[in-house]
Every structure is written in structure tokens, then in C-alpha cells.
Amino acid sequence: MITDGRQHGAWRWGRIAGAITLVGGGWLAVVTALTFGSAPGKSMAVIGPPSQALAAIVKANGRILASNNYVTIARSDDADFVGRLYAAGALLVLDAEQAGGCSGLPRRRFTAQL
């Protein structure tokens, strides 16, 4: 029986793709779970269509800080804000500062000291 080397290569790439998917899914699960333990007053990134995200933020009594195509940044001083966002229909909620550095605050200017 003669085997083709292409079958072995396809099998290897399938395992690599599976490992990447597993790591990415695990990371997303951990980041999502840690969001529930975030301190009140932190900025949250609500991922999903803007109309759905804005409606969820309003229902959860949050303040909208910024919005674009699929990420809306919001904040609330309530401890259960993340849970209320999910209950109001948010697809995915992440800690904005952890997820991408979005705090909703103006950018600080750094000056070099000589």
C-alpha cells in the first residue's frame, strides 16, 4: 500500500487548526468569565450590532461612552452591570480595558523629558 504525503500534511494542518480553535475558544471563555468579576465603574465593551448593544446598555442602566460598527463602550457604577447587560440581550461583554485598551477616557499625552 502506497500512501501519499499530502494526506499526512492535511492531517497535520487539521490538528494545528483544531489546536488554534481550542486555544482561542478557551481564551474567550476565560476573558468572558473574568468580566463578571470586574469592579463597578469599569468600561465594558459590548460586542454585537450597535442597535442591539445600545438597547441592552439602556435597559441595563449604563452610560454609553463610544460606539462603532460592532463594539460599543459603556460604563455603570452598579456591581451587576455585566449580568444585566446579558439579561438585556447583549451578545458578548468584555472588559474594555483588558480587551483592547479602551477606557472611554481621553487619550493621555506623553512628553519626553530630556
C-alpha positions, 0 to 999 in steps of 0.5 A, a space after each residue: 500500500 502506497 500512501 501519499 504525503 499530502 494526506 499526512 500534511 492535511 492531517 497535520 494542518 487539521 490538528 494545528 487548526 483544531 489546536 488554534 480553535 481550542 486555544 482561542 475558544 478557551 481564551 474567550 471563555 476565560 476573558 468572558 468569565 473574568 468580566 463578571 468579576 470586574 469592579 463597578 465603574 469599569 468600561 465594558 465593551 459590548 460586542 454585537 450590532 450597535 442597535 442591539 448593544 445600545 438597547 441592552 446598555 439602556 435597559 441595563 442602566 449604563 452610560 454609553 461612552 463610544 460606539 462603532 460598527 460592532 463594539 460599543 463602550 459603556 460604563 455603570 457604577 452598579 456591581 451587576 452591570 455585566 449580568 444585566 447587560 446579558 439579561 438585556 440581550 447583549 451578545 458578548 461583554 468584555 472588559 474594555 480595558 483588558 480587551 483592547 485598551 479602551 477606557 472611554 477616557 481621553 487619550 493621555 499625552 506623553 512628553 519626553 523629558 530630556 
